[in-house]
Amino acid sequence: MIDLLGQFENIRFYLVGPYPNGAIGGLSLNILLTVLAISFSFVFGALLGYSRLSCRLYIKLPCMAYIEIVRATPLIMIIFWMYFFLPYLVGGHATIFSSAVVSLSIYAAAYQAEIVRAGIIAVPRGQLEAALSTGMSRYGAMQHIILPQAFRIMIPSFVSFFVSLFKDTATVFIIGVIELTQAGIIISQRDPDKMYAAYLSMAIGFWCVCFTMSHLARRLEKKVGVFDLESIRPDACRDEFMLLPKQKKTGEGIEQSVVCAPDK
C-alpha cells in the first residue's frame, strides 16, 4: 500500500510522459491514439461495411478480404508491419507515432465495418420499402430513414469497441511509444522493488478512463433513445427464453413468466 501511494510522485509521468521536456506520452497519449484511430478509420470502415452489403462481387469480395484478413491478424503483427514497412510505402522516414496511428486505424476500420454492416442489416427491410413507396429516392431513404435508425443500434457496439481499442493502445509500447504501459515499465525498471505498485498504477489508470467512457456512453445512449430498443438494452432480461423461467402466480392461480420493468 505504501509503495502504491509512493507512485503519486510519478503521477505526472504516468499522465503525460516526458512532456514538456519531450513528446507527450503516458495516459494522455493512449487517449490521443484512440481518438485519432477512431476518427481516421470511421469513414473508411463505414464505406467498407456498406460496400460489403453489395451483391456485386467485385465490390463485395475485396471488402470481405480486407475485413477478414485484418480481423484474423493479431494487432501486434499489424503494428510491426506498419513500423517496418511504412517507411518504404511513404518513401522516407516514418515516426513511431505515425506508425502507431496508421496500424490502429487499419485495425479499427475492419471492426467498425462489421458494426456498420450489422447496424444497417438490423433495420427491417420494410422501412426502406415504405420510404421508396412514398416517392423518396434511394439516397434520401438511406439518409433520412435507414441510417438514423441504424446509428441508434450501432451505438452500444461502437462504445464497446471504443473502450476495447483504448485498451489495445497498450500494445504500441512494443515499438517504443511511451504511453501508459511503457511509462509504467520505465518506472518499474528504475525501481524494481516497486514493480507491482507500478503495474497496479497502470491498471488503475486504464480502469478510470474505461469506466468514465462507459458511463458517458450510457448517458449518450439514453439521450438518443437507445434504451427504447428493448432488445439491445445491456441489462434487459428475457426470462421467457430460460429453461427454468421464474414464475409468479396470478389471482386466478395461473403461473406467468416474470417480465422485467423497463428502464426509467
C-alpha positions as a printed NumPy array, in Angstrom:
array([[  0.   ,   0.   ,   0.   ],
       [  2.848,   2.348,   0.851],
       [  4.514,   1.534,  -2.481],
       [  1.269,   2.317,  -4.301],
       [  0.913,   5.683,  -2.56 ],
       [  4.535,   6.379,  -3.409],
       [  3.611,   6.199,  -7.108],
       [  1.92 ,   9.599,  -6.758],
       [  5.43 ,  11.015,  -7.071],
       [  5.395,   9.752, -10.668],
       [  1.817,  10.712, -11.498],
       [  2.922,  13.376, -13.992],
       [  4.976,  10.797, -15.898],
       [  2.015,   8.396, -15.89 ],
       [ -0.287,  11.084, -17.27 ],
       [  1.82 ,  12.928, -19.885],
       [  5.125,  11.045, -20.07 ],
       [  8.273,  13.16 , -20.596],
       [  6.251,  16.213, -21.751],
       [  7.169,  19.174, -21.846],
       [ 10.816,  18.048, -21.99 ],
       [  9.879,  15.558, -24.693],
       [  6.937,  14.304, -26.708],
       [  3.62 ,  13.819, -24.971],
       [  3.161,  10.34 , -23.54 ],
       [  1.561,   8.397, -20.73 ],
       [ -2.193,   8.077, -20.382],
       [ -2.764,  11.207, -22.481],
       [ -1.093,   9.506, -25.426],
       [ -3.33 ,   6.441, -25.074],
       [ -6.378,   8.69 , -25.279],
       [ -4.935,  10.634, -28.22 ],
       [ -4.126,   7.447, -30.143],
       [ -7.643,   6.126, -29.575],
       [ -9.324,   9.332, -30.755],
       [ -7.125,   9.608, -33.861],
       [ -7.548,   5.942, -34.796],
       [-11.339,   6.093, -34.423],
       [-11.531,   9.368, -36.382],
       [ -9.323,   8.248, -39.281],
       [-10.888,   4.786, -39.568],
       [-14.562,   5.68 , -39.205],
       [-15.219,   6.855, -42.769],
       [-13.166,   4.029, -44.289],
       [-14.814,   1.473, -42.012],
       [-18.305,   2.791, -42.799],
       [-17.616,   2.541, -46.548],
       [-16.266,  -0.997, -46.104],
       [-19.293,  -2.092, -44.114],
       [-21.762,  -0.524, -46.549],
       [-19.927,  -1.89 , -49.591],
       [-19.919,  -5.383, -48.133],
       [-23.724,  -5.375, -48.442],
       [-23.429,  -5.054, -52.216],
       [-24.349,  -8.029, -54.416],
       [-21.675,  -7.003, -56.927],
       [-18.824,  -9.403, -56.235],
       [-16.121,  -7.038, -57.497],
       [-17.181,  -4.647, -54.718],
       [-18.09 ,  -7.16 , -52.032],
       [-15.136,  -9.566, -52.249],
       [-12.312,  -7.002, -51.761],
       [-14.149,  -5.586, -48.743],
       [-14.644,  -9.059, -47.302],
       [-10.993,  -9.905, -47.896],
       [ -9.773,  -6.784, -46.085],
       [-12.126,  -7.259, -43.144],
       [-11.43 , -10.956, -42.664],
       [ -7.65 , -10.653, -43.072],
       [ -7.342,  -7.767, -40.614],
       [ -9.667,  -9.332, -38.058],
       [ -7.739, -12.62 , -38.262],
       [ -4.381, -10.872, -37.747],
       [ -3.138, -10.013, -34.226],
       [ -2.889,  -6.273, -33.667],
       [  0.728,  -6.569, -32.607],
       [  1.607,  -8.033, -36.029],
       [ -0.104,  -5.105, -37.784],
       [  1.921,  -2.724, -35.6  ],
       [  5.17 ,  -4.446, -36.555],
       [  4.27 ,  -4.402, -40.248],
       [  3.497,  -0.707, -40.219],
       [  6.606,   0.095, -38.181],
       [  8.947,  -1.669, -40.598],
       [  7.088,  -1.282, -43.922],
       [  5.529,   2.185, -43.632],
       [  8.869,   3.959, -44.373],
       [  9.051,   2.025, -47.655],
       [  5.466,   2.945, -48.528],
       [  5.917,   6.675, -47.904],
       [  9.402,   6.731, -49.344],
       [ 11.004,   8.249, -46.284],
       [ 11.238,   8.199, -42.53 ],
       [  8.095,   7.425, -40.518],
       [  7.894,   8.222, -36.829],
       [  6.82 ,   5.618, -34.3  ],
       [  3.778,   7.787, -33.537],
       [  2.586,   7.774, -37.156],
       [  3.215,   4.026, -37.373],
       [  1.082,   3.509, -34.271],
       [ -1.769,   5.682, -35.59 ],
       [ -1.802,   4.003, -39.013],
       [ -1.741,   0.483, -37.573],
       [ -4.523,   1.219, -35.09 ],
       [ -6.585,   2.861, -37.845],
       [ -6.224,  -0.159, -40.141],
       [ -7.226,  -2.427, -37.277],
       [-10.185,  -0.268, -36.221],
       [-11.583,   0.103, -39.747],
       [-12.199,  -3.639, -40.09 ],
       [-14.153,  -3.859, -36.838],
       [-16.119,  -0.674, -37.456],
       [-17.065,  -2.035, -40.878],
       [-18.759,  -5.018, -39.256],
       [-20.542,  -2.773, -36.762],
       [-21.908,  -0.616, -39.602],
       [-22.94 ,  -3.642, -41.646],
       [-24.741,  -5.241, -38.716],
       [-26.473,  -1.973, -37.83 ],
       [-27.845,  -1.495, -41.353],
       [-28.989,  -5.119, -41.603],
       [-30.794,  -4.796, -38.263],
       [-33.175,  -2.182, -39.713],
       [-36.269,  -4.007, -41.02 ],
       [-36.437,  -4.278, -44.807],
       [-39.931,  -2.814, -44.751],
       [-38.536,   0.553, -43.642],
       [-36.751,   1.016, -46.974],
       [-39.71 ,  -0.301, -48.964],
       [-42.07 ,   2.09 , -47.199],
       [-39.734,   5.041, -47.818],
       [-39.412,   4.213, -51.529],
       [-43.165,   3.811, -51.86 ],
       [-43.658,   7.418, -50.723],
       [-41.562,   8.654, -53.637],
       [-38.28 ,   9.145, -51.791],
       [-35.086,   8.43 , -53.673],
       [-32.905,   5.57 , -52.507],
       [-30.279,   8.049, -51.342],
       [-32.872,  10.041, -49.402],
       [-34.296,   6.905, -47.839],
       [-30.851,   5.831, -46.649],
       [-30.02 ,   9.29 , -45.333],
       [-33.267,  10.07 , -43.54 ],
       [-34.811,   6.688, -42.722],
       [-32.317,   3.814, -42.595],
       [-29.085,   5.343, -41.299],
       [-30.631,   7.248, -38.336],
       [-32.214,   4.012, -37.104],
       [-29.065,   2.015, -37.799],
       [-26.944,   4.543, -35.919],
       [-29.012,   4.11 , -32.779],
       [-28.489,   0.362, -32.993],
       [-24.744,   0.791, -33.593],
       [-24.08 ,   2.981, -30.55 ],
       [-23.628,   0.179, -27.966],
       [-21.255,  -1.7  , -30.285],
       [-19.282,   1.452, -31.104],
       [-18.929,   2.211, -27.4  ],
       [-17.72 ,  -1.301, -26.612],
       [-15.209,  -1.176, -29.445],
       [-14.009,   2.3  , -28.451],
       [-13.246,   1.048, -24.932],
       [-11.599,  -2.078, -26.333],
       [ -9.446,  -0.049, -28.735],
       [ -8.348,   2.206, -25.889],
       [ -7.044,  -0.845, -24.035],
       [ -5.432,  -2.149, -27.231],
       [ -3.328,   1.016, -27.5  ],
       [ -1.17 ,  -0.514, -24.764],
       [  0.368,  -2.792, -27.419],
       [  2.133,   0.092, -29.179],
       [  4.733,   0.145, -26.395],
       [  6.411,  -2.694, -28.302],
       [  7.762,  -0.196, -30.891],
       [  8.904,   2.312, -28.256],
       [  5.882,   4.591, -27.879],
       [  5.947,   5.954, -24.324],
       [  2.271,   5.548, -23.484],
       [  0.946,   4.43 , -20.083],
       [  2.262,   0.866, -20.297],
       [  5.731,   1.942, -21.377],
       [  5.732,   4.641, -18.692],
       [  4.989,   2.018, -16.054],
       [  7.703,  -0.259, -17.414],
       [ 10.252,   2.563, -17.281],
       [  9.311,   3.355, -13.684],
       [  9.383,  -0.315, -12.639],
       [ 12.83 ,  -0.798, -14.194],
       [ 14.116,   2.301, -12.446],
       [ 12.885,   0.977,  -9.08 ],
       [ 12.417,  -2.835,  -9.34 ],
       [ 11.316,  -3.124,  -5.689],
       [  8.156,  -1.195,  -6.556],
       [  7.34 ,  -3.087,  -9.765],
       [  3.969,  -4.38 ,  -8.529],
       [  2.896,  -0.904,  -7.435],
       [  3.851,   0.463, -10.858],
       [  1.808,  -2.154, -12.714],
       [ -1.129,  -1.656, -10.364],
       [ -0.961,   2.078, -11.066],
       [ -1.176,   1.346, -14.792],
       [ -4.221,  -0.848, -14.241],
       [ -5.912,   1.898, -12.217],
       [ -5.244,   4.423, -14.99 ],
       [ -6.795,   2.21 , -17.662],
       [ -9.767,   1.386, -15.428],
       [-10.524,   5.044, -14.659],
       [-10.653,   6.01 , -18.332],
       [-12.638,   2.92 , -19.41 ],
       [-15.165,   3.366, -16.603],
       [-15.591,   7.049, -17.439],
       [-16.1  ,   6.346, -21.148],
       [-18.636,   3.621, -20.399],
       [-20.573,   5.919, -18.066],
       [-20.631,   8.791, -20.573],
       [-21.646,   6.422, -23.342],
       [-24.514,   5.138, -21.263],
       [-25.778,   8.703, -20.832],
       [-25.491,   9.2  , -24.607],
       [-27.455,   6.013, -25.244],
       [-30.261,   7.228, -23.011],
       [-30.227,  10.66 , -24.654],
       [-30.639,   9.299, -28.177],
       [-33.205,   6.759, -27.045],
       [-31.231,   3.548, -27.449],
       [-32.858,   2.157, -24.303],
       [-36.2  ,   2.359, -26.099],
       [-34.895,  -0.527, -28.19 ],
       [-35.55 ,  -3.161, -25.552],
       [-33.748,  -5.946, -27.393],
       [-30.326,  -4.271, -27.067],
       [-30.595,  -2.873, -23.545],
       [-27.478,  -4.116, -21.734],
       [-29.485,  -5.029, -18.638],
       [-32.557,  -6.368, -20.453],
       [-33.66 ,  -9.793, -19.241],
       [-35.504, -12.398, -21.295],
       [-36.728, -14.828, -18.687],
       [-39.078, -16.464, -21.194],
       [-36.008, -17.797, -23.011],
       [-34.727, -19.566, -19.897],
       [-35.133, -23.321, -19.494],
       [-36.416, -22.701, -15.964],
       [-38.122, -19.289, -16.093],
       [-39.078, -17.525, -12.903],
       [-42.815, -17.836, -12.377],
       [-45.366, -15.807, -10.449],
       [-48.915, -16.72 ,  -9.593],
       [-51.8  , -14.55 , -10.731],
       [-55.097, -14.068,  -8.931],
       [-56.616, -16.952, -10.88 ],
       [-53.784, -19.27 ,  -9.815],
       [-52.217, -19.251, -13.287],
       [-48.43 , -19.038, -13.392],
       [-46.887, -16.475, -15.747],
       [-43.3  , -15.621, -16.596],
       [-41.924, -12.557, -14.866],
       [-41.399,  -9.57 , -17.177],
       [-38.706,  -7.066, -16.169],
       [-39.765,  -3.472, -15.718],
       [-38.39 ,  -1.114, -18.416],
       [-35.668,   1.4  , -17.659],
       [-36.785,   4.777, -16.434]])
